[in-house]
């Protein structure tokens, strides 16, 4: 293969059998398509995360910041003697 005069691909195309050359080109095309798809997914995912980050909680309902200071028996639902919290 010669690199002179920009004939690298032309020489490779004539050196390889047509079926192998076609498989090579389709493999490269697949890599390019997957790369573009991944870039699009990153952009769309970033927009979704930015939209979620702009969302604020309602100011009329203050968040319960002291949940970790209360004993567990106030936080867990009542359970029966068998350990189930079934009402029936």
mmCIF file as gemmi writes it, N, C-alpha and C atoms, coordinates in Angstrom:
data_model
loop_
_atom_site.group_PDB
_atom_site.id
_atom_site.type_symbol
_atom_site.label_atom_id
_atom_site.label_alt_id
_atom_site.label_comp_id
_atom_site.label_asym_id
_atom_site.label_entity_id
_atom_site.label_seq_id
_atom_site.pdbx_PDB_ins_code
_atom_site.Cartn_x
_atom_site.Cartn_y
_atom_site.Cartn_z
_atom_site.occupancy
_atom_site.B_iso_or_equiv
_atom_site.pdbx_formal_charge
_atom_site.auth_seq_id
_atom_site.auth_asym_id
_atom_site.pdbx_PDB_model_num
ATOM 1 N N . UNK Axp A 1 ? 0.84 -1.186 0 1 0 ? 1 A 1
ATOM 2 C CA . UNK Axp A 1 ? 0 0 0 1 0 ? 1 A 1
ATOM 3 C C . UNK Axp A 1 ? 0.88 1.242 0 1 0 ? 1 A 1
ATOM 4 N N . UNK Axp A 2 ? 0.543 2.163 -0.847 1 0 ? 2 A 1
ATOM 5 C CA . UNK Axp A 2 ? 1.267 3.428 -0.906 1 0 ? 2 A 1
ATOM 6 C C . UNK Axp A 2 ? 0.417 4.515 -0.276 1 0 ? 2 A 1
ATOM 7 N N . UNK Axp A 3 ? 1.062 5.403 0.447 1 0 ? 3 A 1
ATOM 8 C CA . UNK Axp A 3 ? 0.356 6.539 1.034 1 0 ? 3 A 1
ATOM 9 C C . UNK Axp A 3 ? 0.504 7.754 0.125 1 0 ? 3 A 1
ATOM 10 N N . UNK Axp A 4 ? 1.445 7.716 -0.775 1 0 ? 4 A 1
ATOM 11 C CA . UNK Axp A 4 ? 1.698 8.853 -1.651 1 0 ? 4 A 1
ATOM 12 C C . UNK Axp A 4 ? 0.473 9.171 -2.497 1 0 ? 4 A 1
ATOM 13 N N . UNK Axp A 5 ? 0.255 10.431 -2.727 1 0 ? 5 A 1
ATOM 14 C CA . UNK Axp A 5 ? -0.825 10.948 -3.565 1 0 ? 5 A 1
ATOM 15 C C . UNK Axp A 5 ? -2.214 10.615 -3.013 1 0 ? 5 A 1
ATOM 16 N N . UNK Axp A 6 ? -2.334 10.302 -1.734 1 0 ? 6 A 1
ATOM 17 C CA . UNK Axp A 6 ? -3.641 10.056 -1.124 1 0 ? 6 A 1
ATOM 18 C C . UNK Axp A 6 ? -4.354 8.837 -1.662 1 0 ? 6 A 1
ATOM 19 N N . UNK Axp A 7 ? -3.618 7.851 -2.098 1 0 ? 7 A 1
ATOM 20 C CA . UNK Axp A 7 ? -4.231 6.676 -2.695 1 0 ? 7 A 1
ATOM 21 C C . UNK Axp A 7 ? -4.26 5.487 -1.732 1 0 ? 7 A 1
ATOM 22 N N . UNK Axp A 8 ? -4.218 5.756 -0.452 1 0 ? 8 A 1
ATOM 23 C CA . UNK Axp A 8 ? -4.203 4.675 0.528 1 0 ? 8 A 1
ATOM 24 C C . UNK Axp A 8 ? -5.468 3.832 0.43 1 0 ? 8 A 1
ATOM 25 N N . UNK Axp A 9 ? -6.628 4.481 0.411 1 0 ? 9 A 1
ATOM 26 C CA . UNK Axp A 9 ? -7.888 3.742 0.371 1 0 ? 9 A 1
ATOM 27 C C . UNK Axp A 9 ? -8.131 3.105 -0.995 1 0 ? 9 A 1
ATOM 28 N N . UNK Axp A 10 ? -7.684 3.757 -2.035 1 0 ? 10 A 1
ATOM 29 C CA . UNK Axp A 10 ? -7.858 3.183 -3.358 1 0 ? 10 A 1
ATOM 30 C C . UNK Axp A 10 ? -7.013 1.917 -3.505 1 0 ? 10 A 1
ATOM 31 N N . UNK Axp A 11 ? -5.797 1.944 -2.976 1 0 ? 11 A 1
ATOM 32 C CA . UNK Axp A 11 ? -4.956 0.747 -3.042 1 0 ? 11 A 1
ATOM 33 C C . UNK Axp A 11 ? -5.499 -0.355 -2.145 1 0 ? 11 A 1
ATOM 34 N N . UNK Axp A 12 ? -6.03 0.001 -0.973 1 0 ? 12 A 1
ATOM 35 C CA . UNK Axp A 12 ? -6.593 -1.002 -0.072 1 0 ? 12 A 1
ATOM 36 C C . UNK Axp A 12 ? -7.836 -1.636 -0.683 1 0 ? 12 A 1
ATOM 37 N N . UNK Axp A 13 ? -8.617 -0.827 -1.392 1 0 ? 13 A 1
ATOM 38 C CA . UNK Axp A 13 ? -9.834 -1.357 -2.011 1 0 ? 13 A 1
ATOM 39 C C . UNK Axp A 13 ? -9.493 -2.369 -3.103 1 0 ? 13 A 1
ATOM 40 N N . UNK Axp A 14 ? -8.426 -2.132 -3.811 1 0 ? 14 A 1
ATOM 41 C CA . UNK Axp A 14 ? -8.065 -3.079 -4.864 1 0 ? 14 A 1
ATOM 42 C C . UNK Axp A 14 ? -7.327 -4.285 -4.298 1 0 ? 14 A 1
ATOM 43 N N . UNK Axp A 15 ? -6.688 -4.145 -3.133 1 0 ? 15 A 1
ATOM 44 C CA . UNK Axp A 15 ? -5.931 -5.254 -2.553 1 0 ? 15 A 1
ATOM 45 C C . UNK Axp A 15 ? -6.838 -6.246 -1.833 1 0 ? 15 A 1
ATOM 46 N N . UNK Axp A 16 ? -7.963 -5.774 -1.302 1 0 ? 16 A 1
ATOM 47 C CA . UNK Axp A 16 ? -8.872 -6.652 -0.554 1 0 ? 16 A 1
ATOM 48 C C . UNK Axp A 16 ? -9.964 -7.188 -1.481 1 0 ? 16 A 1
ATOM 49 N N . UNK Axp A 17 ? -10.451 -8.378 -1.185 1 0 ? 17 A 1
ATOM 50 C CA . UNK Axp A 17 ? -11.593 -8.891 -1.949 1 0 ? 17 A 1
ATOM 51 C C . UNK Axp A 17 ? -12.82 -7.999 -1.721 1 0 ? 17 A 1
ATOM 52 N N . UNK Axp A 18 ? -13.7 -7.896 -2.693 1 0 ? 18 A 1
ATOM 53 C CA . UNK Axp A 18 ? -14.853 -6.982 -2.568 1 0 ? 18 A 1
ATOM 54 C C . UNK Axp A 18 ? -15.743 -7.278 -1.361 1 0 ? 18 A 1
ATOM 55 N N . UNK Axp A 19 ? -15.939 -8.545 -1.022 1 0 ? 19 A 1
ATOM 56 C CA . UNK Axp A 19 ? -16.788 -8.885 0.113 1 0 ? 19 A 1
ATOM 57 C C . UNK Axp A 19 ? -16.163 -8.41 1.424 1 0 ? 19 A 1
ATOM 58 N N . UNK Axp A 20 ? -14.853 -8.6 1.567 1 0 ? 20 A 1
ATOM 59 C CA . UNK Axp A 20 ? -14.159 -8.159 2.776 1 0 ? 20 A 1
ATOM 60 C C . UNK Axp A 20 ? -14.132 -6.639 2.864 1 0 ? 20 A 1
ATOM 61 N N . UNK Axp A 21 ? -13.936 -5.97 1.735 1 0 ? 21 A 1
ATOM 62 C CA . UNK Axp A 21 ? -13.937 -4.504 1.712 1 0 ? 21 A 1
ATOM 63 C C . UNK Axp A 21 ? -15.313 -3.967 2.119 1 0 ? 21 A 1
ATOM 64 N N . UNK Axp A 22 ? -16.377 -4.609 1.661 1 0 ? 22 A 1
ATOM 65 C CA . UNK Axp A 22 ? -17.726 -4.201 2.022 1 0 ? 22 A 1
ATOM 66 C C . UNK Axp A 22 ? -17.969 -4.398 3.518 1 0 ? 22 A 1
ATOM 67 N N . UNK Axp A 23 ? -17.533 -5.528 4.06 1 0 ? 23 A 1
ATOM 68 C CA . UNK Axp A 23 ? -17.689 -5.78 5.496 1 0 ? 23 A 1
ATOM 69 C C . UNK Axp A 23 ? -16.923 -4.744 6.315 1 0 ? 23 A 1
ATOM 70 N N . UNK Axp A 24 ? -15.734 -4.384 5.857 1 0 ? 24 A 1
ATOM 71 C CA . UNK Axp A 24 ? -14.921 -3.386 6.553 1 0 ? 24 A 1
ATOM 72 C C . UNK Axp A 24 ? -15.615 -2.027 6.56 1 0 ? 24 A 1
ATOM 73 N N . UNK Axp A 25 ? -16.126 -1.629 5.414 1 0 ? 25 A 1
ATOM 74 C CA . UNK Axp A 25 ? -16.812 -0.338 5.344 1 0 ? 25 A 1
ATOM 75 C C . UNK Axp A 25 ? -18.081 -0.322 6.187 1 0 ? 25 A 1
ATOM 76 N N . UNK Axp A 26 ? -18.838 -1.415 6.187 1 0 ? 26 A 1
ATOM 77 C CA . UNK Axp A 26 ? -20.055 -1.471 7.003 1 0 ? 26 A 1
ATOM 78 C C . UNK Axp A 26 ? -19.734 -1.474 8.489 1 0 ? 26 A 1
ATOM 79 N N . UNK Axp A 27 ? -18.63 -2.115 8.875 1 0 ? 27 A 1
ATOM 80 C CA . UNK Axp A 27 ? -18.216 -2.098 10.281 1 0 ? 27 A 1
ATOM 81 C C . UNK Axp A 27 ? -17.845 -0.68 10.708 1 0 ? 27 A 1
ATOM 82 N N . UNK Axp A 28 ? -17.107 0.018 9.856 1 0 ? 28 A 1
ATOM 83 C CA . UNK Axp A 28 ? -16.752 1.41 10.166 1 0 ? 28 A 1
ATOM 84 C C . UNK Axp A 28 ? -17.995 2.297 10.213 1 0 ? 28 A 1
ATOM 85 N N . UNK Axp A 29 ? -18.925 2.08 9.317 1 0 ? 29 A 1
ATOM 86 C CA . UNK Axp A 29 ? -20.168 2.842 9.323 1 0 ? 29 A 1
ATOM 87 C C . UNK Axp A 29 ? -20.96 2.58 10.607 1 0 ? 29 A 1
ATOM 88 N N . UNK Axp A 30 ? -20.969 1.322 11.051 1 0 ? 30 A 1
ATOM 89 C CA . UNK Axp A 30 ? -21.655 0.983 12.294 1 0 ? 30 A 1
ATOM 90 C C . UNK Axp A 30 ? -21.041 1.685 13.489 1 0 ? 30 A 1
ATOM 91 N N . UNK Axp A 31 ? -19.717 1.756 13.528 1 0 ? 31 A 1
ATOM 92 C CA . UNK Axp A 31 ? -19.043 2.448 14.63 1 0 ? 31 A 1
ATOM 93 C C . UNK Axp A 31 ? -19.387 3.933 14.619 1 0 ? 31 A 1
ATOM 94 N N . UNK Axp A 32 ? -19.419 4.524 13.442 1 0 ? 32 A 1
ATOM 95 C CA . UNK Axp A 32 ? -19.759 5.951 13.335 1 0 ? 32 A 1
ATOM 96 C C . UNK Axp A 32 ? -21.206 6.189 13.781 1 0 ? 32 A 1
ATOM 97 N N . UNK Axp A 33 ? -22.127 5.352 13.344 1 0 ? 33 A 1
ATOM 98 C CA . UNK Axp A 33 ? -23.54 5.516 13.714 1 0 ? 33 A 1
ATOM 99 C C . UNK Axp A 33 ? -23.722 5.35 15.222 1 0 ? 33 A 1
ATOM 100 N N . UNK Axp A 34 ? -23.053 4.358 15.816 1 0 ? 34 A 1
ATOM 101 C CA . UNK Axp A 34 ? -23.149 4.175 17.261 1 0 ? 34 A 1
ATOM 102 C C . UNK Axp A 34 ? -22.56 5.366 18.017 1 0 ? 34 A 1
ATOM 103 N N . UNK Axp A 35 ? -21.474 5.906 17.539 1 0 ? 35 A 1
ATOM 104 C CA . UNK Axp A 35 ? -20.872 7.081 18.18 1 0 ? 35 A 1
ATOM 105 C C . UNK Axp A 35 ? -21.791 8.285 18.138 1 0 ? 35 A 1
ATOM 106 N N . UNK Axp A 36 ? -22.417 8.51 16.983 1 0 ? 36 A 1
ATOM 107 C CA . UNK Axp A 36 ? -23.351 9.629 16.869 1 0 ? 36 A 1
ATOM 108 C C . UNK Axp A 36 ? -24.564 9.395 17.768 1 0 ? 36 A 1
ATOM 109 N N . UNK Axp A 37 ? -25.043 8.159 17.819 1 0 ? 37 A 1
ATOM 110 C CA . UNK Axp A 37 ? -26.174 7.839 18.693 1 0 ? 37 A 1
ATOM 111 C C . UNK Axp A 37 ? -25.844 8.061 20.156 1 0 ? 37 A 1
ATOM 112 N N . UNK Axp A 38 ? -24.644 7.686 20.56 1 0 ? 38 A 1
ATOM 113 C CA . UNK Axp A 38 ? -24.248 7.909 21.949 1 0 ? 38 A 1
ATOM 114 C C . UNK Axp A 38 ? -24.141 9.4 22.256 1 0 ? 38 A 1
ATOM 115 N N . UNK Axp A 39 ? -23.632 10.182 21.329 1 0 ? 39 A 1
ATOM 116 C CA . UNK Axp A 39 ? -23.537 11.63 21.547 1 0 ? 39 A 1
ATOM 117 C C . UNK Axp A 39 ? -24.926 12.243 21.673 1 0 ? 39 A 1
ATOM 118 N N . UNK Axp A 40 ? -25.864 11.796 20.86 1 0 ? 40 A 1
ATOM 119 C CA . UNK Axp A 40 ? -27.236 12.306 20.949 1 0 ? 40 A 1
ATOM 120 C C . UNK Axp A 40 ? -27.857 11.929 22.288 1 0 ? 40 A 1
ATOM 121 N N . UNK Axp A 41 ? -27.608 10.702 22.752 1 0 ? 41 A 1
ATOM 122 C CA . UNK Axp A 41 ? -28.149 10.278 24.046 1 0 ? 41 A 1
ATOM 123 C C . UNK Axp A 41 ? -27.57 11.111 25.19 1 0 ? 41 A 1
ATOM 124 N N . UNK Axp A 42 ? -26.294 11.461 25.117 1 0 ? 42 A 1
ATOM 125 C CA . UNK Axp A 42 ? -25.676 12.286 26.154 1 0 ? 42 A 1
ATOM 126 C C . UNK Axp A 42 ? -26.303 13.677 26.175 1 0 ? 42 A 1
ATOM 127 N N . UNK Axp A 43 ? -26.512 14.252 25.001 1 0 ? 43 A 1
ATOM 128 C CA . UNK Axp A 43 ? -27.109 15.587 24.931 1 0 ? 43 A 1
ATOM 129 C C . UNK Axp A 43 ? -28.539 15.569 25.48 1 0 ? 43 A 1
ATOM 130 N N . UNK Axp A 44 ? -29.336 14.588 25.053 1 0 ? 44 A 1
ATOM 131 C CA . UNK Axp A 44 ? -30.717 14.519 25.533 1 0 ? 44 A 1
ATOM 132 C C . UNK Axp A 44 ? -30.774 14.2 27.025 1 0 ? 44 A 1
ATOM 133 N N . UNK Axp A 45 ? -29.888 13.344 27.504 1 0 ? 45 A 1
ATOM 134 C CA . UNK Axp A 45 ? -29.841 13.045 28.93 1 0 ? 45 A 1
ATOM 135 C C . UNK Axp A 45 ? -29.432 14.256 29.745 1 0 ? 45 A 1
ATOM 136 N N . UNK Axp A 46 ? -28.498 15.023 29.24 1 0 ? 46 A 1
ATOM 137 C CA . UNK Axp A 46 ? -28.086 16.251 29.926 1 0 ? 46 A 1
ATOM 138 C C . UNK Axp A 46 ? -29.213 17.265 30.011 1 0 ? 46 A 1
ATOM 139 N N . UNK Axp A 47 ? -29.989 17.36 28.947 1 0 ? 47 A 1
ATOM 140 C CA . UNK Axp A 47 ? -31.135 18.282 28.986 1 0 ? 47 A 1
ATOM 141 C C . UNK Axp A 47 ? -32.162 17.834 30.01 1 0 ? 47 A 1
ATOM 142 N N . UNK Axp A 48 ? -32.382 16.517 30.103 1 0 ? 48 A 1
ATOM 143 C CA . UNK Axp A 48 ? -33.349 16.001 31.069 1 0 ? 48 A 1
ATOM 144 C C . UNK Axp A 48 ? -32.87 16.244 32.499 1 0 ? 48 A 1
ATOM 145 N N . UNK Axp A 49 ? -31.589 16.046 32.746 1 0 ? 49 A 1
ATOM 146 C CA . UNK Axp A 49 ? -31.05 16.278 34.09 1 0 ? 49 A 1
ATOM 147 C C . UNK Axp A 49 ? -31.109 17.754 34.44 1 0 ? 49 A 1
ATOM 148 N N . UNK Axp A 50 ? -30.836 18.612 33.479 1 0 ? 50 A 1
ATOM 149 C CA . UNK Axp A 50 ? -30.915 20.051 33.738 1 0 ? 50 A 1
ATOM 150 C C . UNK Axp A 50 ? -32.349 20.456 34.071 1 0 ? 50 A 1
ATOM 151 N N . UNK Axp A 51 ? -33.312 19.861 33.363 1 0 ? 51 A 1
ATOM 152 C CA . UNK Axp A 51 ? -34.715 20.157 33.635 1 0 ? 51 A 1
ATOM 153 C C . UNK Axp A 51 ? -35.1 19.682 35.036 1 0 ? 51 A 1
ATOM 154 N N . UNK Axp A 52 ? -34.619 18.517 35.441 1 0 ? 52 A 1
ATOM 155 C CA . UNK Axp A 52 ? -34.903 18.015 36.785 1 0 ? 52 A 1
ATOM 156 C C . UNK Axp A 52 ? -34.24 18.875 37.852 1 0 ? 52 A 1
ATOM 157 N N . UNK Axp A 53 ? -33.052 19.394 37.572 1 0 ? 53 A 1
ATOM 158 C CA . UNK Axp A 53 ? -32.34 20.205 38.559 1 0 ? 53 A 1
ATOM 159 C C . UNK Axp A 53 ? -33.019 21.556 38.767 1 0 ? 53 A 1
ATOM 160 N N . UNK Axp A 54 ? -33.721 22.05 37.77 1 0 ? 54 A 1
ATOM 161 C CA . UNK Axp A 54 ? -34.421 23.328 37.918 1 0 ? 54 A 1
ATOM 162 C C . UNK Axp A 54 ? -35.685 23.205 38.748 1 0 ? 54 A 1
ATOM 163 N N . UNK Axp A 55 ? -36.195 21.992 38.898 1 0 ? 55 A 1
ATOM 164 C CA . UNK Axp A 55 ? -37.439 21.786 39.638 1 0 ? 55 A 1
ATOM 165 C C . UNK Axp A 55 ? -37.205 22.013 41.124 1 0 ? 55 A 1
ATOM 166 N N . UNK Axp A 56 ? -37.997 22.888 41.712 1 0 ? 56 A 1
ATOM 167 C CA . UNK Axp A 56 ? -37.879 23.198 43.138 1 0 ? 56 A 1
ATOM 168 C C . UNK Axp A 56 ? -39.022 22.542 43.888 1 0 ? 56 A 1
ATOM 169 N N . UNK Axp A 57 ? -38.784 22.254 45.162 1 0 ? 57 A 1
ATOM 170 C CA . UNK Axp A 57 ? -39.853 21.706 45.991 1 0 ? 57 A 1
ATOM 171 C C . UNK Axp A 57 ? -40.806 22.827 46.378 1 0 ? 57 A 1
ATOM 172 N N . UNK Axp A 58 ? -41.993 22.454 46.768 1 0 ? 58 A 1
ATOM 173 C CA . UNK Axp A 58 ? -43.01 23.422 47.138 1 0 ? 58 A 1
ATOM 174 C C . UNK Axp A 58 ? -42.609 24.11 48.436 1 0 ? 58 A 1
ATOM 175 N N . UNK Axp A 59 ? -42.608 25.435 48.45 1 0 ? 59 A 1
ATOM 176 C CA . UNK Axp A 59 ? -42.184 26.192 49.627 1 0 ? 59 A 1
ATOM 177 C C . UNK Axp A 59 ? -43.207 26.107 50.76 1 0 ? 59 A 1
ATOM 178 N N . UNK Axp A 60 ? -44.467 25.79 50.445 1 0 ? 60 A 1
ATOM 179 C CA . UNK Axp A 60 ? -45.473 25.723 51.501 1 0 ? 60 A 1
ATOM 180 C C . UNK Axp A 60 ? -45.329 24.455 52.343 1 0 ? 60 A 1
ATOM 181 N N . UNK Axp A 61 ? -44.663 23.431 51.818 1 0 ? 61 A 1
ATOM 182 C CA . UNK Axp A 61 ? -44.433 22.206 52.572 1 0 ? 61 A 1
ATOM 183 C C . UNK Axp A 61 ? -42.95 22.112 52.916 1 0 ? 61 A 1
ATOM 184 N N . UNK Axp A 62 ? -42.557 22.47 54.124 1 0 ? 62 A 1
ATOM 185 C CA . UNK Axp A 62 ? -41.138 22.361 54.454 1 0 ? 62 A 1
ATOM 186 C C . UNK Axp A 62 ? -40.715 20.896 54.525 1 0 ? 62 A 1
ATOM 187 N N . UNK Axp A 63 ? -39.522 20.634 54.097 1 0 ? 63 A 1
ATOM 188 C CA . UNK Axp A 63 ? -39.013 19.266 54.121 1 0 ? 63 A 1
ATOM 189 C C . UNK Axp A 63 ? -38.711 18.857 55.553 1 0 ? 63 A 1
ATOM 190 N N . UNK Axp A 64 ? -38.948 17.592 55.866 1 0 ? 64 A 1
ATOM 191 C CA . UNK Axp A 64 ? -38.69 17.083 57.205 1 0 ? 64 A 1
ATOM 192 C C . UNK Axp A 64 ? -37.208 16.729 57.301 1 0 ? 64 A 1
ATOM 193 N N . UNK Axp A 65 ? -36.422 17.653 57.842 1 0 ? 65 A 1
ATOM 194 C CA . UNK Axp A 65 ? -34.982 17.454 57.914 1 0 ? 65 A 1
ATOM 195 C C . UNK Axp A 65 ? -34.546 16.708 59.173 1 0 ? 65 A 1
ATOM 196 N N . UNK Axp A 66 ? -35.457 16.492 60.125 1 0 ? 66 A 1
ATOM 197 C CA . UNK Axp A 66 ? -35.063 15.852 61.38 1 0 ? 66 A 1
ATOM 198 C C . UNK Axp A 66 ? -35.456 14.378 61.411 1 0 ? 66 A 1
ATOM 199 N N . UNK Axp A 67 ? -35.629 13.746 60.275 1 0 ? 67 A 1
ATOM 200 C CA . UNK Axp A 67 ? -36.077 12.358 60.235 1 0 ? 67 A 1
ATOM 201 C C . UNK Axp A 67 ? -35.058 11.421 60.869 1 0 ? 67 A 1
ATOM 202 N N . UNK Axp A 68 ? -33.798 11.783 60.815 1 0 ? 68 A 1
ATOM 203 C CA . UNK Axp A 68 ? -32.762 10.907 61.353 1 0 ? 68 A 1
ATOM 204 C C . UNK Axp A 68 ? -32.611 11.029 62.865 1 0 ? 68 A 1
ATOM 205 N N . UNK Axp A 69 ? -33.229 12.029 63.488 1 0 ? 69 A 1
ATOM 206 C CA . UNK Axp A 69 ? -33.106 12.225 64.927 1 0 ? 69 A 1
ATOM 207 C C . UNK Axp A 69 ? -34.216 11.544 65.711 1 0 ? 69 A 1
ATOM 208 N N . UNK Axp A 70 ? -35.286 11.133 65.045 1 0 ? 70 A 1
ATOM 209 C CA . UNK Axp A 70 ? -36.394 10.486 65.741 1 0 ? 70 A 1
ATOM 210 C C . UNK Axp A 70 ? -36.122 9.006 65.924 1 0 ? 70 A 1
ATOM 211 N N . UNK Axp A 71 ? -36.681 8.401 66.987 1 0 ? 71 A 1
ATOM 212 C CA . UNK Axp A 71 ? -36.52 6.958 67.158 1 0 ? 71 A 1
ATOM 213 C C . UNK Axp A 71 ? -37.243 6.185 66.059 1 0 ? 71 A 1
ATOM 214 N N . UNK Axp A 72 ? -36.801 4.97 65.813 1 0 ? 72 A 1
ATOM 215 C CA . UNK Axp A 72 ? -37.354 4.175 64.726 1 0 ? 72 A 1
ATOM 216 C C . UNK Axp A 72 ? -38.804 3.795 64.951 1 0 ? 72 A 1
ATOM 217 N N . UNK Axp A 73 ? -39.249 3.626 66.193 1 0 ? 73 A 1
ATOM 218 C CA . UNK Axp A 73 ? -40.621 3.192 66.42 1 0 ? 73 A 1
ATOM 219 C C . UNK Axp A 73 ? -41.635 4.253 66.004 1 0 ? 73 A 1
ATOM 220 N N . UNK Axp A 74 ? -41.222 5.5 65.876 1 0 ? 74 A 1
ATOM 221 C CA . UNK Axp A 74 ? -42.126 6.53 65.357 1 0 ? 74 A 1
ATOM 222 C C . UNK Axp A 74 ? -42.206 6.483 63.835 1 0 ? 74 A 1
ATOM 223 N N . UNK Axp A 75 ? -41.19 5.945 63.197 1 0 ? 75 A 1
ATOM 224 C CA . UNK Axp A 75 ? -41.134 5.961 61.743 1 0 ? 75 A 1
ATOM 225 C C . UNK Axp A 75 ? -41.695 4.702 61.103 1 0 ? 75 A 1
ATOM 226 N N . UNK Axp A 76 ? -41.614 3.556 61.802 1 0 ? 76 A 1
ATOM 227 C CA . UNK Axp A 76 ? -42.069 2.301 61.222 1 0 ? 76 A 1
ATOM 228 C C . UNK Axp A 76 ? -43.556 2.098 61.477 1 0 ? 76 A 1
ATOM 229 N N . UNK Axp A 77 ? -44.271 1.463 60.561 1 0 ? 77 A 1
ATOM 230 C CA . UNK Axp A 77 ? -45.695 1.17 60.808 1 0 ? 77 A 1
ATOM 231 C C . UNK Axp A 77 ? -45.826 0.1 61.884 1 0 ? 77 A 1
ATOM 232 N N . UNK Axp A 78 ? -47.001 0.086 62.534 1 0 ? 78 A 1
ATOM 233 C CA . UNK Axp A 78 ? -47.241 -0.918 63.578 1 0 ? 78 A 1
ATOM 234 C C . UNK Axp A 78 ? -47.3 -2.296 62.95 1 0 ? 78 A 1
ATOM 235 N N . UNK Axp A 79 ? -46.682 -3.264 63.633 1 0 ? 79 A 1
ATOM 236 C CA . UNK Axp A 79 ? -46.674 -4.632 63.145 1 0 ? 79 A 1
ATOM 237 C C . UNK Axp A 79 ? -47.306 -5.531 64.188 1 0 ? 79 A 1
ATOM 238 N N . UNK Axp A 80 ? -47.979 -6.579 63.71 1 0 ? 80 A 1
ATOM 239 C CA . UNK Axp A 80 ? -48.622 -7.525 64.62 1 0 ? 80 A 1
ATOM 240 C C . UNK Axp A 80 ? -47.602 -8.432 65.262 1 0 ? 80 A 1
ATOM 241 N N . UNK Axp A 81 ? -48.069 -9.394 66.042 1 0 ? 81 A 1
ATOM 242 C CA . UNK Axp A 81 ? -47.186 -10.294 66.758 1 0 ? 81 A 1
ATOM 243 C C . UNK Axp A 81 ? -46.407 -11.204 65.807 1 0 ? 81 A 1
ATOM 244 N N . UNK Axp A 82 ? -46.982 -11.503 64.629 1 0 ? 82 A 1
ATOM 245 C CA . UNK Axp A 82 ? -46.303 -12.378 63.703 1 0 ? 82 A 1
ATOM 246 C C . UNK Axp A 82 ? -45.332 -11.618 62.767 1 0 ? 82 A 1
ATOM 247 N N . UNK Axp A 83 ? -45.235 -10.312 62.93 1 0 ? 83 A 1
ATOM 248 C CA . UNK Axp A 83 ? -44.325 -9.527 62.106 1 0 ? 83 A 1
ATOM 249 C C . UNK Axp A 83 ? -44.934 -8.961 60.852 1 0 ? 83 A 1
ATOM 250 N N . UNK Axp A 84 ? -46.2 -9.293 60.575 1 0 ? 84 A 1
ATOM 251 C CA . UNK Axp A 84 ? -46.886 -8.756 59.41 1 0 ? 84 A 1
ATOM 252 C C . UNK Axp A 84 ? -47.662 -7.528 59.808 1 0 ? 84 A 1
ATOM 253 N N . UNK Axp A 85 ? -47.767 -6.588 58.9 1 0 ? 85 A 1
ATOM 254 C CA . UNK Axp A 85 ? -48.589 -5.416 59.178 1 0 ? 85 A 1
ATOM 255 C C . UNK Axp A 85 ? -49.932 -5.509 58.462 1 0 ? 85 A 1
ATOM 256 N N . UNK Axp A 86 ? -50.454 -6.744 58.347 1 0 ? 86 A 1
ATOM 257 C CA . UNK Axp A 86 ? -51.751 -6.972 57.733 1 0 ? 86 A 1
ATOM 258 C C . UNK Axp A 86 ? -52.854 -6.562 58.707 1 0 ? 86 A 1
ATOM 259 N N . UNK Axp A 87 ? -53.852 -5.87 58.191 1 0 ? 87 A 1
ATOM 260 C CA . UNK Axp A 87 ? -54.977 -5.477 59.036 1 0 ? 87 A 1
ATOM 261 C C . UNK Axp A 87 ? -56.053 -6.547 59.068 1 0 ? 87 A 1
ATOM 262 N N . UNK Axp A 88 ? -56.093 -7.406 58.074 1 0 ? 88 A 1
ATOM 263 C CA . UNK Axp A 88 ? -57.146 -8.408 57.996 1 0 ? 88 A 1
ATOM 264 C C . UNK Axp A 88 ? -56.793 -9.664 58.749 1 0 ? 88 A 1
